[in-house]
Each structure stands twice: as structure tokens, then as C-alpha cells.
Amino acid sequence: MPDLERPRSEPDAGFDRLVSVAVLVGAVAAVIAGATVWLLLSDPVTVASAIDDGEVSPLVRQLADVLYSAILALLNYL
């Protein structure tokens, strides 16, 4: 019986890897965007003061806190 499956060539494997990396980058960007919107809705004073002062460290600190809380909640759920 002949083998009907075509062996994978190198360009196909490279494209699959590229798609995997693109999906991973997109997922990380979506998580950061969602956390930023959540922070904008839940703590607008920090966002406004960060934009007004041009200092992003409080914004990044709050964003990291939101992501950390979300990961903890997800791990507690599992």
C-alpha cells in the first residue's frame, strides 16, 4: 500500500514555527491589552497621573499587580 502522506519539507516546518511564534506574541499582546483596559477602568487615577507626569513606572507596577492577581486567581480556580 503506497504512503499517501507527503513528508514534511523544511519550508513547511519553518512556516509552522513562524505561525506558532506569531500566535504566542498575539496572545501575550492580548493579555497585556486586556490588563491595561482593566487597569484603566479600575484605577483611572494611576493611569491619568502616569500620563500627566510622563512617568510610566506606577502604571507598569499596577499593570504587573493586575496580571499577578489574575494569574493567582486562575491558579486558585484550577
N, CA, C and O atoms as a Tripos MOL2 file, in Angstrom:
@<TRIPOS>MOLECULE
protein
  312   311    78     0     0
PROTEIN
NO_CHARGES

@<TRIPOS>ATOM
      1 N           0.8510   -1.1690    0.0000 N.3       1 MET1
      2 CA          0.0000    0.0000    0.0000 C.3       1 MET1
      3 C           0.9000    1.2360    0.0000 C.2       1 MET1
      4 O           1.7620    1.3580    0.8700 O.2       1 MET1
      5 N           0.7250    2.1350   -0.9340 N.am      2 PRO2
      6 CA          1.5950    3.3150   -1.0120 C.3       2 PRO2
      7 C           1.2830    4.2930    0.1130 C.2       2 PRO2
      8 O           0.1470    4.4030    0.5750 O.2       2 PRO2
      9 N           2.3120    4.9910    0.5340 N.am      3 ASP3
     10 CA          2.1680    6.0010    1.5930 C.3       3 ASP3
     11 C           1.5570    7.2580    0.9880 C.2       3 ASP3
     12 O           2.1700    7.8900    0.1280 O.2       3 ASP3
     13 N           0.3590    7.6240    1.4260 N.am      4 LEU4
     14 CA         -0.3430    8.7690    0.8520 C.3       4 LEU4
     15 C           0.0830   10.0890    1.4720 C.2       4 LEU4
     16 O          -0.1530   11.1530    0.9000 O.2       4 LEU4
     17 N           0.7030   10.0230    2.6280 N.am      5 GLU5
     18 CA          1.1180   11.2730    3.2660 C.3       5 GLU5
     19 C           2.4180   11.7530    2.6660 C.2       5 GLU5
     20 O           3.3530   10.9790    2.4590 O.2       5 GLU5
     21 N           2.4630   13.0110    2.3980 N.am      6 ARG6
     22 CA          3.6560   13.6360    1.8500 C.3       6 ARG6
     23 C           4.5800   13.9860    3.0150 C.2       6 ARG6
     24 O           4.1170   14.5540    4.0040 O.2       6 ARG6
     25 N           5.8500   13.6700    2.9280 N.am      7 PRO7
     26 CA          6.7560   14.0420    4.0280 C.3       7 PRO7
     27 C           6.8650   15.5580    4.1370 C.2       7 PRO7
     28 O           6.8180   16.2760    3.1370 O.2       7 PRO7
     29 N           7.0110   16.0230    5.3630 N.am      8 ARG8
     30 CA          7.1000   17.4690    5.5970 C.3       8 ARG8
     31 C           8.4360   17.9830    5.1120 C.2       8 ARG8
     32 O           9.4890   17.4200    5.4120 O.2       8 ARG8
     33 N           8.3740   19.0380    4.3730 N.am      9 SER9
     34 CA          9.6150   19.6540    3.9240 C.3       9 SER9
     35 C          10.0110   20.7570    4.8970 C.2       9 SER9
     36 O           9.2000   21.1950    5.7120 O.2       9 SER9
     37 N          11.2250   21.1910    4.8110 N.am     10 GLU10
     38 CA         11.7440   22.2170    5.7190 C.3      10 GLU10
     39 C          10.9630   23.5330    5.6600 C.2      10 GLU10
     40 O          10.6920   24.1010    6.7180 O.2      10 GLU10
     41 N          10.5880   24.0490    4.4900 N.am     11 PRO11
     42 CA          9.8260   25.3110    4.4840 C.3      11 PRO11
     43 C           8.5000   25.2190    5.2330 C.2      11 PRO11
     44 O           8.0760   26.1840    5.8700 O.2      11 PRO11
     45 N           7.8440   24.0620    5.1590 N.am     12 ASP12
     46 CA          6.5940   23.9100    5.8970 C.3      12 ASP12
     47 C           6.8360   23.9520    7.3970 C.2      12 ASP12
     48 O           6.0560   24.5590    8.1320 O.2      12 ASP12
     49 N           7.8880   23.3280    7.8530 N.am     13 ALA13
     50 CA          8.2030   23.3320    9.2780 C.3      13 ALA13
     51 C           8.5570   24.7380    9.7350 C.2      13 ALA13
     52 O           8.1790   25.1370   10.8370 O.2      13 ALA13
     53 N           9.2690   25.4930    8.9210 N.am     14 GLY14
     54 CA          9.6090   26.8730    9.2640 C.3      14 GLY14
     55 C           8.3710   27.7440    9.3490 C.2      14 GLY14
     56 O           8.2650   28.5990   10.2280 O.2      14 GLY14
     57 N           7.4370   27.5280    8.4390 N.am     15 PHE15
     58 CA          6.1980   28.3030    8.4610 C.3      15 PHE15
     59 C           5.3740   27.9650    9.7050 C.2      15 PHE15
     60 O           4.7890   28.8560   10.3200 O.2      15 PHE15
     61 N           5.3250   26.6990   10.0720 N.am     16 ASP16
     62 CA          4.5980   26.3040   11.2840 C.3      16 ASP16
     63 C           5.2070   26.9590   12.5190 C.2      16 ASP16
     64 O           4.4850   27.4050   13.4110 O.2      16 ASP16
     65 N           6.5140   27.0130   12.5690 N.am     17 ARG17
     66 CA          7.1880   27.6500   13.7020 C.3      17 ARG17
     67 C           6.8800   29.1460   13.7300 C.2      17 ARG17
     68 O           6.6550   29.7160   14.7980 O.2      17 ARG17
     69 N           6.8690   29.7800   12.5570 N.am     18 LEU18
     70 CA          6.5530   31.2000   12.4690 C.3      18 LEU18
     71 C           5.1320   31.4700   12.9410 C.2      18 LEU18
     72 O           4.8840   32.4440   13.6510 O.2      18 LEU18
     73 N           4.2110   30.6210   12.5510 N.am     19 VAL19
     74 CA          2.8150   30.7820   12.9760 C.3      19 VAL19
     75 C           2.7040   30.6010   14.4880 C.2      19 VAL19
     76 O           1.9650   31.3340   15.1460 O.2      19 VAL19
     77 N           3.4290   29.6340   15.0380 N.am     20 SER20
     78 CA          3.3890   29.4110   16.4880 C.3      20 SER20
     79 C           3.9120   30.6250   17.2530 C.2      20 SER20
     80 O           3.3260   31.0280   18.2580 O.2      20 SER20
     81 N           4.9970   31.1980   16.7850 N.am     21 VAL21
     82 CA          5.5550   32.3870   17.4410 C.3      21 VAL21
     83 C           4.5850   33.5610   17.3120 C.2      21 VAL21
     84 O           4.3910   34.3110   18.2680 O.2      21 VAL21
     85 N           3.9810   33.7220   16.1500 N.am     22 ALA22
     86 CA          3.0300   34.8140   15.9470 C.3      22 ALA22
     87 C           1.8160   34.6690   16.8580 C.2      22 ALA22
     88 O           1.3250   35.6570   17.4030 O.2      22 ALA22
     89 N           1.3340   33.4450   17.0230 N.am     23 VAL23
     90 CA          0.1940   33.2090   17.9200 C.3      23 VAL23
     91 C           0.5870   33.5090   19.3590 C.2      23 VAL23
     92 O          -0.1960   34.0990   20.1030 O.2      23 VAL23
     93 N           1.7870   33.1100   19.7580 N.am     24 LEU24
     94 CA          2.2560   33.3800   21.1140 C.3      24 LEU24
     95 C           2.3880   34.8770   21.3740 C.2      24 LEU24
     96 O           1.9670   35.3620   22.4240 O.2      24 LEU24
     97 N           2.9650   35.6100   20.4280 N.am     25 VAL25
     98 CA          3.0980   37.0650   20.5760 C.3      25 VAL25
     99 C           1.7210   37.7190   20.6260 C.2      25 VAL25
    100 O           1.5010   38.6400   21.4120 O.2      25 VAL25
    101 N           0.8020   37.2560   19.8000 N.am     26 GLY26
    102 CA         -0.5510   37.8050   19.8010 C.3      26 GLY26
    103 C          -1.2720   37.5490   21.1160 C.2      26 GLY26
    104 O          -1.9920   38.4170   21.6100 O.2      26 GLY26
    105 N          -1.0820   36.3630   21.6840 N.am     27 ALA27
    106 CA         -1.7290   36.0420   22.9560 C.3      27 ALA27
    107 C          -1.1740   36.9130   24.0840 C.2      27 ALA27
    108 O          -1.9320   37.4080   24.9170 O.2      27 ALA27
    109 N           0.1420   37.0980   24.1100 N.am     28 VAL28
    110 CA          0.7480   37.9580   25.1410 C.3      28 VAL28
    111 C           0.2710   39.3940   24.9800 C.2      28 VAL28
    112 O          -0.0410   40.0610   25.9670 O.2      28 VAL28
    113 N           0.2130   39.8720   23.7410 N.am     29 ALA29
    114 CA         -0.2620   41.2360   23.5000 C.3      29 ALA29
    115 C          -1.7230   41.3960   23.9090 C.2      29 ALA29
    116 O          -2.1010   42.4390   24.4440 O.2      29 ALA29
    117 N          -2.5420   40.3900   23.6690 N.am     30 ALA30
    118 CA         -3.9520   40.4590   24.0600 C.3      30 ALA30
    119 C          -4.0990   40.4830   25.5740 C.2      30 ALA30
    120 O          -4.9440   41.2050   26.1030 O.2      30 ALA30
    121 N          -3.2820   39.7000   26.2780 N.am     31 VAL31
    122 CA         -3.3480   39.6990   27.7410 C.3      31 VAL31
    123 C          -2.9260   41.0600   28.2960 C.2      31 VAL31
    124 O          -3.5760   41.5850   29.2010 O.2      31 VAL31
    125 N          -1.8590   41.6290   27.7710 N.am     32 ILE32
    126 CA         -1.3960   42.9290   28.2490 C.3      32 ILE32
    127 C          -2.4140   44.0200   27.9160 C.2      32 ILE32
    128 O          -2.6550   44.9110   28.7310 O.2      32 ILE32
    129 N          -3.0090   43.9580   26.7280 N.am     33 ALA33
    130 CA         -4.0270   44.9460   26.3590 C.3      33 ALA33
    131 C          -5.2510   44.8300   27.2640 C.2      33 ALA33
    132 O          -5.8030   45.8420   27.6960 O.2      33 ALA33
    133 N          -5.6720   43.6090   27.5490 N.am     34 GLY34
    134 CA         -6.8170   43.4250   28.4430 C.3      34 GLY34
    135 C          -6.5360   43.9220   29.8470 C.2      34 GLY34
    136 O          -7.3970   44.5340   30.4790 O.2      34 GLY34
    137 N          -5.3290   43.6580   30.3390 N.am     35 ALA35
    138 CA         -4.9670   44.1350   31.6720 C.3      35 ALA35
    139 C          -4.8860   45.6570   31.7010 C.2      35 ALA35
    140 O          -5.2460   46.2780   32.7010 O.2      35 ALA35
    141 N          -4.4170   46.2590   30.6150 N.am     36 THR36
    142 CA         -4.3510   47.7160   30.5540 C.3      36 THR36
    143 C          -5.7450   48.3300   30.5630 C.2      36 THR36
    144 O          -5.9840   49.3240   31.2470 O.2      36 THR36
    145 N          -6.6510   47.7470   29.8140 N.am     37 VAL37
    146 CA         -8.0350   48.2540   29.8170 C.3      37 VAL37
    147 C          -8.6560   48.0650   31.1950 C.2      37 VAL37
    148 O          -9.3470   48.9560   31.6900 O.2      37 VAL37
    149 N          -8.4160   46.9050   31.8220 N.am     38 TRP38
    150 CA         -8.9390   46.6740   33.1720 C.3      38 TRP38
    151 C          -8.3840   47.7080   34.1510 C.2      38 TRP38
    152 O          -9.1170   48.2340   34.9880 O.2      38 TRP38
    153 N          -7.0950   47.9920   34.0410 N.am     39 LEU39
    154 CA         -6.4760   48.9870   34.9170 C.3      39 LEU39
    155 C          -7.0460   50.3750   34.6510 C.2      39 LEU39
    156 O          -7.2540   51.1470   35.5860 O.2      39 LEU39
    157 N          -7.2970   50.6940   33.4060 N.am     40 LEU40
    158 CA         -7.8780   51.9870   33.0640 C.3      40 LEU40
    159 C          -9.2720   52.1300   33.6620 C.2      40 LEU40
    160 O          -9.6540   53.2210   34.0860 O.2      40 LEU40
    161 N         -10.0340   51.0430   33.6990 N.am     41 LEU41
    162 CA        -11.3800   51.1000   34.2560 C.3      41 LEU41
    163 C         -11.3910   51.0280   35.7830 C.2      41 LEU41
    164 O         -12.2260   51.6600   36.4290 O.2      41 LEU41
    165 N         -10.4660   50.2600   36.3590 N.am     42 SER42
    166 CA        -10.4980   50.0600   37.8040 C.3      42 SER42
    167 C          -9.6910   51.0900   38.5840 C.2      42 SER42
    168 O         -10.0120   51.3740   39.7380 O.2      42 SER42
    169 N          -8.6460   51.6550   37.9750 N.am     43 ASP43
    170 CA         -7.8110   52.6310   38.6760 C.3      43 ASP43
    171 C          -7.4160   53.7550   37.7210 C.2      43 ASP43
    172 O          -6.2500   53.8630   37.3390 O.2      43 ASP43
    173 N          -8.3790   54.5890   37.3340 N.am     44 PRO44
    174 CA         -8.0810   55.6280   36.3500 C.3      44 PRO44
    175 C          -7.1490   56.7220   36.8820 C.2      44 PRO44
    176 O          -6.4950   57.4030   36.0930 O.2      44 PRO44
    177 N          -7.0780   56.9030   38.2030 N.am     45 VAL45
    178 CA         -6.2150   57.9360   38.7620 C.3      45 VAL45
    179 C          -4.7450   57.6100   38.4940 C.2      45 VAL45
    180 O          -3.9690   58.4980   38.1410 O.2      45 VAL45
    181 N          -4.3650   56.3600   38.6580 N.am     46 THR46
    182 CA         -2.9810   55.9630   38.3890 C.3      46 THR46
    183 C          -2.6360   56.1570   36.9220 C.2      46 THR46
    184 O          -1.5510   56.6350   36.5890 O.2      46 THR46
    185 N          -3.5530   55.7880   36.0530 N.am     47 VAL47
    186 CA         -3.3130   55.9450   34.6200 C.3      47 VAL47
    187 C          -3.2130   57.4230   34.2610 C.2      47 VAL47
    188 O          -2.3250   57.8240   33.5090 O.2      47 VAL47
    189 N          -4.1150   58.2260   34.7930 N.am     48 ALA48
    190 CA         -4.1040   59.6570   34.4820 C.3      48 ALA48
    191 C          -2.8420   60.3350   35.0160 C.2      48 ALA48
    192 O          -2.2540   61.1690   34.3280 O.2      48 ALA48
    193 N          -2.4240   59.9890   36.2250 N.am     49 SER49
    194 CA         -1.2160   60.6110   36.7610 C.3      49 SER49
    195 C           0.0270   60.1430   36.0150 C.2      49 SER49
    196 O           0.9730   60.9140   35.8510 O.2      49 SER49
    197 N           0.0400   58.9010   35.5630 N.am     50 ALA50
    198 CA          1.1770   58.4140   34.7840 C.3      50 ALA50
    199 C           1.2690   59.1400   33.4460 C.2      50 ALA50
    200 O           2.3640   59.4640   32.9860 O.2      50 ALA50
    201 N           0.1400   59.3930   32.8320 N.am     51 ILE51
    202 CA          0.1340   60.1140   31.5630 C.3      51 ILE51
    203 C           0.4980   61.5720   31.7880 C.2      51 ILE51
    204 O           1.2420   62.1500   30.9960 O.2      51 ILE51
    205 N          -0.0110   62.1740   32.8520 N.am     52 ASP52
    206 CA          0.2500   63.5830   33.1330 C.3      52 ASP52
    207 C           1.7240   63.8280   33.4610 C.2      52 ASP52
    208 O           2.3220   64.7800   32.9600 O.2      52 ASP52
    209 N           2.3070   62.9750   34.2970 N.am     53 ASP53
    210 CA          3.7020   63.1540   34.7120 C.3      53 ASP53
    211 C           4.6890   62.6130   33.6880 C.2      53 ASP53
    212 O           5.8590   62.9950   33.6990 O.2      53 ASP53
    213 N           4.2430   61.7440   32.8180 N.am     54 GLY54
    214 CA          5.1440   61.1060   31.8770 C.3      54 GLY54
    215 C           5.9430   59.9810   32.5110 C.2      54 GLY54
    216 O           6.8370   59.4210   31.8760 O.2      54 GLY54
    217 N           5.6380   59.6510   33.7350 N.am     55 GLU55
    218 CA          6.3110   58.5840   34.4740 C.3      55 GLU55
    219 C           5.4770   57.3180   34.3400 C.2      55 GLU55
    220 O           4.3270   57.2780   34.7770 O.2      55 GLU55
    221 N           6.0450   56.3010   33.7450 N.am     56 VAL56
    222 CA          5.2760   55.0880   33.4930 C.3      56 VAL56
    223 C           5.4880   54.0140   34.5530 C.2      56 VAL56
    224 O           4.8050   52.9900   34.5220 O.2      56 VAL56
    225 N           6.4060   54.2110   35.4820 N.am     57 SER57
    226 CA          6.6830   53.1610   36.4700 C.3      57 SER57
    227 C           5.4790   52.8500   37.3580 C.2      57 SER57
    228 O           5.2530   51.6740   37.6440 O.2      57 SER57
    229 N           4.6880   53.8350   37.8150 N.am     58 PRO58
    230 CA          3.4900   53.4470   38.5840 C.3      58 PRO58
    231 C           2.4910   52.6610   37.7390 C.2      58 PRO58
    232 O           1.8280   51.7500   38.2340 O.2      58 PRO58
    233 N           2.3930   53.0160   36.4790 N.am     59 LEU59
    234 CA          1.4790   52.3140   35.5840 C.3      59 LEU59
    235 C           1.9520   50.8740   35.3680 C.2      59 LEU59
    236 O           1.1480   49.9420   35.3910 O.2      59 LEU59
    237 N           3.2360   50.7010   35.1610 N.am     60 VAL60
    238 CA          3.7850   49.3590   34.9600 C.3      60 VAL60
    239 C           3.6560   48.5380   36.2400 C.2      60 VAL60
    240 O           3.3750   47.3410   36.1870 O.2      60 VAL60
    241 N           3.8610   49.1770   37.3850 N.am     61 ARG61
    242 CA          3.7270   48.4770   38.6710 C.3      61 ARG61
    243 C           2.2860   48.0070   38.8700 C.2      61 ARG61
    244 O           2.0580   46.8660   39.2730 O.2      61 ARG61
    245 N           1.3300   48.8630   38.5960 N.am     62 GLN62
    246 CA         -0.0780   48.4870   38.7230 C.3      62 GLN62
    247 C          -0.4570   47.4120   37.7070 C.2      62 GLN62
    248 O          -1.2190   46.4960   38.0160 O.2      62 GLN62
    249 N           0.0800   47.5310   36.4950 N.am     63 LEU63
    250 CA         -0.2020   46.5370   35.4640 C.3      63 LEU63
    251 C           0.3400   45.1730   35.8770 C.2      63 LEU63
    252 O          -0.3270   44.1560   35.6870 O.2      63 LEU63
    253 N           1.5410   45.1470   36.4370 N.am     64 ALA64
    254 CA          2.1100   43.8860   36.9210 C.3      64 ALA64
    255 C           1.2800   43.3240   38.0680 C.2      64 ALA64
    256 O           1.1040   42.1100   38.1690 O.2      64 ALA64
    257 N           0.7680   44.1960   38.9330 N.am     65 ASP65
    258 CA         -0.0690   43.7460   40.0410 C.3      65 ASP65
    259 C          -1.3710   43.1380   39.5270 C.2      65 ASP65
    260 O          -1.8290   42.1240   40.0530 O.2      65 ASP65
    261 N          -1.9670   43.7420   38.5110 N.am     66 VAL66
    262 CA         -3.2010   43.2150   37.9310 C.3      66 VAL66
    263 C          -2.9470   41.8460   37.2990 C.2      66 VAL66
    264 O          -3.7350   40.9190   37.4860 O.2      66 VAL66
    265 N          -1.8520   41.7190   36.5530 N.am     67 LEU67
    266 CA         -1.5300   40.4370   35.9350 C.3      67 LEU67
    267 C          -1.2380   39.3720   36.9770 C.2      67 LEU67
    268 O          -1.6620   38.2260   36.8280 O.2      67 LEU67
    269 N          -0.5160   39.7390   38.0340 N.am     68 TYR68
    270 CA         -0.2030   38.8050   39.1050 C.3      68 TYR68
    271 C          -1.4850   38.3240   39.8020 C.2      68 TYR68
    272 O          -1.6360   37.1370   40.0880 O.2      68 TYR68
    273 N          -2.3910   39.2480   40.0660 N.am     69 SER69
    274 CA         -3.6600   38.8800   40.6990 C.3      69 SER69
    275 C          -4.4810   37.9550   39.8050 C.2      69 SER69
    276 O          -5.1140   37.0150   40.2870 O.2      69 SER69
    277 N          -4.4670   38.2240   38.5150 N.am     70 ALA70
    278 CA         -5.2150   37.3750   37.5830 C.3      70 ALA70
    279 C          -4.6270   35.9730   37.5200 C.2      70 ALA70
    280 O          -5.3670   34.9900   37.4700 O.2      70 ALA70
    281 N          -3.3080   35.8760   37.5210 N.am     71 ILE71
    282 CA         -2.6680   34.5540   37.4880 C.3      71 ILE71
    283 C          -2.9490   33.7880   38.7730 C.2      71 ILE71
    284 O          -3.2080   32.5850   38.7340 O.2      71 ILE71
    285 N          -2.8980   34.4800   39.9210 N.am     72 LEU72
    286 CA         -3.2170   33.8170   41.1910 C.3      72 LEU72
    287 C          -4.6610   33.3200   41.2180 C.2      72 LEU72
    288 O          -4.9370   32.2120   41.6770 O.2      72 LEU72
    289 N          -5.5740   34.1490   40.7210 N.am     73 ALA73
    290 CA         -6.9790   33.7430   40.6910 C.3      73 ALA73
    291 C          -7.1720   32.5350   39.7660 C.2      73 ALA73
    292 O          -7.9490   31.6300   40.0720 O.2      73 ALA73
    293 N          -6.4680   32.5310   38.6490 N.am     74 LEU74
    294 CA         -6.5690   31.4090   37.7330 C.3      74 LEU74
    295 C          -5.9980   30.1330   38.3580 C.2      74 LEU74
    296 O          -6.5780   29.0580   38.2020 O.2      74 LEU74
    297 N          -4.8770   30.2410   39.0590 N.am     75 LEU75
    298 CA         -4.2920   29.0740   39.6980 C.3      75 LEU75
    299 C          -5.1600   28.5680   40.8530 C.2      75 LEU75
    300 O          -5.2400   27.3600   41.0750 O.2      75 LEU75
    301 N          -5.8030   29.4640   41.5830 N.am     76 ASN76
    302 CA         -6.7260   29.0400   42.6390 C.3      76 ASN76
    303 C          -7.9380   28.3450   42.0640 C.2      76 ASN76
    304 O          -8.4850   27.4300   42.6800 O.2      76 ASN76
    305 N          -8.3680   28.7750   40.8760 N.am     77 TYR77
    306 CA         -9.5120   28.1540   40.2240 C.3      77 TYR77
    307 C          -9.1820   26.7220   39.7870 C.2      77 TYR77
    308 O         -10.0130   25.8190   39.8780 O.2      77 TYR77
    309 N          -7.9480   26.5440   39.3110 N.am     78 LEU78
    310 CA         -7.5560   25.2150   38.8480 C.3      78 LEU78
    311 C          -7.2930   24.3260   40.0300 C.2      78 LEU78
    312 O          -6.9480   23.1570   39.8590 O.2      78 LEU78
@<TRIPOS>BOND
     1     1     2 1
     2     2     3 1
     3     3     4 2
     4     3     5 am
     5     5     6 1
     6     6     7 1
     7     7     8 2
     8     7     9 am
     9     9    10 1
    10    10    11 1
    11    11    12 2
    12    11    13 am
    13    13    14 1
    14    14    15 1
    15    15    16 2
    16    15    17 am
    17    17    18 1
    18    18    19 1
    19    19    20 2
    20    19    21 am
    21    21    22 1
    22    22    23 1
    23    23    24 2
    24    23    25 am
    25    25    26 1
    26    26    27 1
    27    27    28 2
    28    27    29 am
    29    29    30 1
    30    30    31 1
    31    31    32 2
    32    31    33 am
    33    33    34 1
    34    34    35 1
    35    35    36 2
    36    35    37 am
    37    37    38 1
    38    38    39 1
    39    39    40 2
    40    39    41 am
    41    41    42 1
    42    42    43 1
    43    43    44 2
    44    43    45 am
    45    45    46 1
    46    46    47 1
    47    47    48 2
    48    47    49 am
    49    49    50 1
    50    50    51 1
    51    51    52 2
    52    51    53 am
    53    53    54 1
    54    54    55 1
    55    55    56 2
    56    55    57 am
    57    57    58 1
    58    58    59 1
    59    59    60 2
    60    59    61 am
    61    61    62 1
    62    62    63 1
    63    63    64 2
    64    63    65 am
    65    65    66 1
    66    66    67 1
    67    67    68 2
    68    67    69 am
    69    69    70 1
    70    70    71 1
    71    71    72 2
    72    71    73 am
    73    73    74 1
    74    74    75 1
    75    75    76 2
    76    75    77 am
    77    77    78 1
    78    78    79 1
    79    79    80 2
    80    79    81 am
    81    81    82 1
    82    82    83 1
    83    83    84 2
    84    83    85 am
    85    85    86 1
    86    86    87 1
    87    87    88 2
    88    87    89 am
    89    89    90 1
    90    90    91 1
    91    91    92 2
    92    91    93 am
    93    93    94 1
    94    94    95 1
    95    95    96 2
    96    95    97 am
    97    97    98 1
    98    98    99 1
    99    99   100 2
   100    99   101 am
   101   101   102 1
   102   102   103 1
   103   103   104 2
   104   103   105 am
   105   105   106 1
   106   106   107 1
   107   107   108 2
   108   107   109 am
   109   109   110 1
   110   110   111 1
   111   111   112 2
   112   111   113 am
   113   113   114 1
   114   114   115 1
   115   115   116 2
   116   115   117 am
   117   117   118 1
   118   118   119 1
   119   119   120 2
   120   119   121 am
   121   121   122 1
   122   122   123 1
   123   123   124 2
   124   123   125 am
   125   125   126 1
   126   126   127 1
   127   127   128 2
   128   127   129 am
   129   129   130 1
   130   130   131 1
   131   131   132 2
   132   131   133 am
   133   133   134 1
   134   134   135 1
   135   135   136 2
   136   135   137 am
   137   137   138 1
   138   138   139 1
   139   139   140 2
   140   139   141 am
   141   141   142 1
   142   142   143 1
   143   143   144 2
   144   143   145 am
   145   145   146 1
   146   146   147 1
   147   147   148 2
   148   147   149 am
   149   149   150 1
   150   150   151 1
   151   151   152 2
   152   151   153 am
   153   153   154 1
   154   154   155 1
   155   155   156 2
   156   155   157 am
   157   157   158 1
   158   158   159 1
   159   159   160 2
   160   159   161 am
   161   161   162 1
   162   162   163 1
   163   163   164 2
   164   163   165 am
   165   165   166 1
   166   166   167 1
   167   167   168 2
   168   167   169 am
   169   169   170 1
   170   170   171 1
   171   171   172 2
   172   171   173 am
   173   173   174 1
   174   174   175 1
   175   175   176 2
   176   175   177 am
   177   177   178 1
   178   178   179 1
   179   179   180 2
   180   179   181 am
   181   181   182 1
   182   182   183 1
   183   183   184 2
   184   183   185 am
   185   185   186 1
   186   186   187 1
   187   187   188 2
   188   187   189 am
   189   189   190 1
   190   190   191 1
   191   191   192 2
   192   191   193 am
   193   193   194 1
   194   194   195 1
   195   195   196 2
   196   195   197 am
   197   197   198 1
   198   198   199 1
   199   199   200 2
   200   199   201 am
   201   201   202 1
   202   202   203 1
   203   203   204 2
   204   203   205 am
   205   205   206 1
   206   206   207 1
   207   207   208 2
   208   207   209 am
   209   209   210 1
   210   210   211 1
   211   211   212 2
   212   211   213 am
   213   213   214 1
   214   214   215 1
   215   215   216 2
   216   215   217 am
   217   217   218 1
   218   218   219 1
   219   219   220 2
   220   219   221 am
   221   221   222 1
   222   222   223 1
   223   223   224 2
   224   223   225 am
   225   225   226 1
   226   226   227 1
   227   227   228 2
   228   227   229 am
   229   229   230 1
   230   230   231 1
   231   231   232 2
   232   231   233 am
   233   233   234 1
   234   234   235 1
   235   235   236 2
   236   235   237 am
   237   237   238 1
   238   238   239 1
   239   239   240 2
   240   239   241 am
   241   241   242 1
   242   242   243 1
   243   243   244 2
   244   243   245 am
   245   245   246 1
   246   246   247 1
   247   247   248 2
   248   247   249 am
   249   249   250 1
   250   250   251 1
   251   251   252 2
   252   251   253 am
   253   253   254 1
   254   254   255 1
   255   255   256 2
   256   255   257 am
   257   257   258 1
   258   258   259 1
   259   259   260 2
   260   259   261 am
   261   261   262 1
   262   262   263 1
   263   263   264 2
   264   263   265 am
   265   265   266 1
   266   266   267 1
   267   267   268 2
   268   267   269 am
   269   269   270 1
   270   270   271 1
   271   271   272 2
   272   271   273 am
   273   273   274 1
   274   274   275 1
   275   275   276 2
   276   275   277 am
   277   277   278 1
   278   278   279 1
   279   279   280 2
   280   279   281 am
   281   281   282 1
   282   282   283 1
   283   283   284 2
   284   283   285 am
   285   285   286 1
   286   286   287 1
   287   287   288 2
   288   287   289 am
   289   289   290 1
   290   290   291 1
   291   291   292 2
   292   291   293 am
   293   293   294 1
   294   294   295 1
   295   295   296 2
   296   295   297 am
   297   297   298 1
   298   298   299 1
   299   299   300 2
   300   299   301 am
   301   301   302 1
   302   302   303 1
   303   303   304 2
   304   303   305 am
   305   305   306 1
   306   306   307 1
   307   307   308 2
   308   307   309 am
   309   309   310 1
   310   310   311 1
   311   311   312 2
@<TRIPOS>SUBSTRUCTURE
     1 MET1         2 RESIDUE 1 A MET
     2 PRO2         6 RESIDUE 1 A PRO
     3 ASP3        10 RESIDUE 1 A ASP
     4 LEU4        14 RESIDUE 1 A LEU
     5 GLU5        18 RESIDUE 1 A GLU
     6 ARG6        22 RESIDUE 1 A ARG
     7 PRO7        26 RESIDUE 1 A PRO
     8 ARG8        30 RESIDUE 1 A ARG
     9 SER9        34 RESIDUE 1 A SER
    10 GLU10       38 RESIDUE 1 A GLU
    11 PRO11       42 RESIDUE 1 A PRO
    12 ASP12       46 RESIDUE 1 A ASP
    13 ALA13       50 RESIDUE 1 A ALA
    14 GLY14       54 RESIDUE 1 A GLY
    15 PHE15       58 RESIDUE 1 A PHE
    16 ASP16       62 RESIDUE 1 A ASP
    17 ARG17       66 RESIDUE 1 A ARG
    18 LEU18       70 RESIDUE 1 A LEU
    19 VAL19       74 RESIDUE 1 A VAL
    20 SER20       78 RESIDUE 1 A SER
    21 VAL21       82 RESIDUE 1 A VAL
    22 ALA22       86 RESIDUE 1 A ALA
    23 VAL23       90 RESIDUE 1 A VAL
    24 LEU24       94 RESIDUE 1 A LEU
    25 VAL25       98 RESIDUE 1 A VAL
    26 GLY26      102 RESIDUE 1 A GLY
    27 ALA27      106 RESIDUE 1 A ALA
    28 VAL28      110 RESIDUE 1 A VAL
    29 ALA29      114 RESIDUE 1 A ALA
    30 ALA30      118 RESIDUE 1 A ALA
    31 VAL31      122 RESIDUE 1 A VAL
    32 ILE32      126 RESIDUE 1 A ILE
    33 ALA33      130 RESIDUE 1 A ALA
    34 GLY34      134 RESIDUE 1 A GLY
    35 ALA35      138 RESIDUE 1 A ALA
    36 THR36      142 RESIDUE 1 A THR
    37 VAL37      146 RESIDUE 1 A VAL
    38 TRP38      150 RESIDUE 1 A TRP
    39 LEU39      154 RESIDUE 1 A LEU
    40 LEU40      158 RESIDUE 1 A LEU
    41 LEU41      162 RESIDUE 1 A LEU
    42 SER42      166 RESIDUE 1 A SER
    43 ASP43      170 RESIDUE 1 A ASP
    44 PRO44      174 RESIDUE 1 A PRO
    45 VAL45      178 RESIDUE 1 A VAL
    46 THR46      182 RESIDUE 1 A THR
    47 VAL47      186 RESIDUE 1 A VAL
    48 ALA48      190 RESIDUE 1 A ALA
    49 SER49      194 RESIDUE 1 A SER
    50 ALA50      198 RESIDUE 1 A ALA
    51 ILE51      202 RESIDUE 1 A ILE
    52 ASP52      206 RESIDUE 1 A ASP
    53 ASP53      210 RESIDUE 1 A ASP
    54 GLY54      214 RESIDUE 1 A GLY
    55 GLU55      218 RESIDUE 1 A GLU
    56 VAL56      222 RESIDUE 1 A VAL
    57 SER57      226 RESIDUE 1 A SER
    58 PRO58      230 RESIDUE 1 A PRO
    59 LEU59      234 RESIDUE 1 A LEU
    60 VAL60      238 RESIDUE 1 A VAL
    61 ARG61      242 RESIDUE 1 A ARG
    62 GLN62      246 RESIDUE 1 A GLN
    63 LEU63      250 RESIDUE 1 A LEU
    64 ALA64      254 RESIDUE 1 A ALA
    65 ASP65      258 RESIDUE 1 A ASP
    66 VAL66      262 RESIDUE 1 A VAL
    67 LEU67      266 RESIDUE 1 A LEU
    68 TYR68      270 RESIDUE 1 A TYR
    69 SER69      274 RESIDUE 1 A SER
    70 ALA70      278 RESIDUE 1 A ALA
    71 ILE71      282 RESIDUE 1 A ILE
    72 LEU72      286 RESIDUE 1 A LEU
    73 ALA73      290 RESIDUE 1 A ALA
    74 LEU74      294 RESIDUE 1 A LEU
    75 LEU75      298 RESIDUE 1 A LEU
    76 ASN76      302 RESIDUE 1 A ASN
    77 TYR77      306 RESIDUE 1 A TYR
    78 LEU78      310 RESIDUE 1 A LEU
